[in-house]
Structures are given as structure tokens and as C-alpha cells.
Amino acid sequence: MTDHEGQLKCLSFQEPYATLIILGHKTIECRTRSIQTPIKDLVVCASKTASAYYPIDGLAYGFAIGLVDVVDREPFTKGHREAAMMSRMPDKKSNAWKLENARLIKPFPVKATASFFYVEHEIEVLSTNRQAYFEHYSDIIVNDDNLATESIEAFFW
């Protein structure tokens, strides 16, 4: 799980995509950046700001929330759109990063950047289920109330 002198390699993703990745629903990431693969145990961080969508009840922002392996990279094509959860093709030439082995972790706060960044932290992998999510995320999710619980359950489980 380490890289860059014993530190963890991290990347920030907008919500709800960060959570969709760690739950294994989003298996392609579309990025203009070309990367060397594989990248094992990339720490998935939920961006602190919600620029793609308004803050979504039941999701965490500004935290490392999971691990994923980036196993391959290839030019992005129309065939990648569904797994990337995109309704249209990107405006710029882009790459499809193939994501596998997604895992939920005990969340911890991060100060993310627009590119890869590195942190030192002990990782605790959790079961990817409803109980583990609410047990470890209830203190940090947006609007921790019954409506948030119902919306996150309906969306992800």
C-alpha cells in the first residue's frame, strides 16, 4: 500500500463518484492524464468541495474513503461510457483507467490536491456493507439524519 518513500498514493474524486468507485459500481475513470499502470492500492479521496453536484446527503467530503487498484489504461472510447457513468464523450482526448478491487476504509481527513498526492496513514480496510459504512461514516457524512440514511441506502444498496 505504499509508494513515494513509504507514503500512500492518493487521488481526489468528486462525489458521488468517489463513493461509487469504492462500492465497485464505477469501474472506469475518465482522465486526460496518461499514467503508468498498474497502481495498486490507490487511496480514493472524496473531494472536499462539491463542484459536480450539490453536497449529497449521506456522503463524506474531504476524507480518504477507500482503496482501488488501477489495473490498466487505454484511450477512452464510447464503449467505456457506461462503466465510467458518463452520458456523453469527454470534450478532450482522454484515457480510461480500469478500476478493480475496490475496498471501503476507515475514513480519515485529507488535504487533497488536483493531482496525485501522498499521505502517511495507517489504513484499516472495512467490509463494504451498509452497517460498516454507517458505523464508521456517521460522524462525517453530510446531514446525518433519517432522510440522509434513506437516500444513501436507496442509492448504493
C-alpha angles and dihedrals in degrees: 000000000000136000137154100044097328097317129123119253110232139184130188122230130186117249134280086029095061091056092042089055096050092047090053096244096112109054101166125057117198113215134156089221118097111218139186111251146245104051109179121203099003107185109236112215125192108228114247092227126060104219098146095047136003111268106290118224112248098025130108123234127197096019139108102244109169154353129248136173118232099210102173145004128208138155111292113250136176087264090068097054099090095049088044090050092234125142095200140024119272117262093234133048103277145179130237112225110202110222125202141162096034115190135184115232135193100272124245130180119260137184099223130198131204091259136039112309134180134231138179111229140132109249122219113192114213133199109270097237140110096261095052091046095053094038094056101028104041093096095052108034122106113261100358097205138113093276091053091048092050094047095048092047092050092046100047110018 
